[in-house]
Amino acid sequence: MNLRNNVQLIGNLGADPIIKDVNKTKVANFSVAVKDYYKAKDTNEIQENTMWFNIVAWGGFAEKIEKKCVKGTEVFISGKLENRTYTDKDGIKRYITEVRVNDIICRPKAA
């Protein structure tokens, strides 16, 4: 395990995951909202900040996500940061940073 590039997140899925088959292997793409709290210096009130992370999971992790995760599901994710580029539909080169899942625990929303 490479401990130099290790990310752990606890948050909630912002939408249902997108599941695709790539070369006979499942891949799941989704976003996770992670809340952070801090005290405002001027008012001493607790403030909330939400950060969004792009997540990608392959193989068995994608299958687990497909079966257990929907919008709102709380997840614990362990993974690593990856950078990649792609060309969008207008031919513009785009850059993205995402977390590649090494382990995931899904806890469905309470009914």
Stockholm file with secondary structure:
# STOCKHOLM 1.0

chainA/1-111         MNLRNNVQLIGNLGADPIIKDVNKTKVANFSVAVKDYYKAKDTNEIQENTMWFNIVAWGGFAEKIEKKCVKGTEVFISGKLENRTYTDKDGIKRYITEVRVNDIICRPKAA
#=GR chainA/1-111 SS CCTTSCEEEEEEESSCCEEEEETTEEEEEEEEEEEEEEECTTTCCEEEEEEEEEEEEEHHHHHHHHHHCCTTCEEEEEEEEEEEEEECTTSCEEEEEEEEEEEEEEECCCC
#=GC SS_cons         CCTTSCEEEEEEESSCCEEEEETTEEEEEEEEEEEEEEECTTTCCEEEEEEEEEEEEEHHHHHHHHHHCCTTCEEEEEEEEEEEEEECTTSCEEEEEEEEEEEEEEECCCC
//
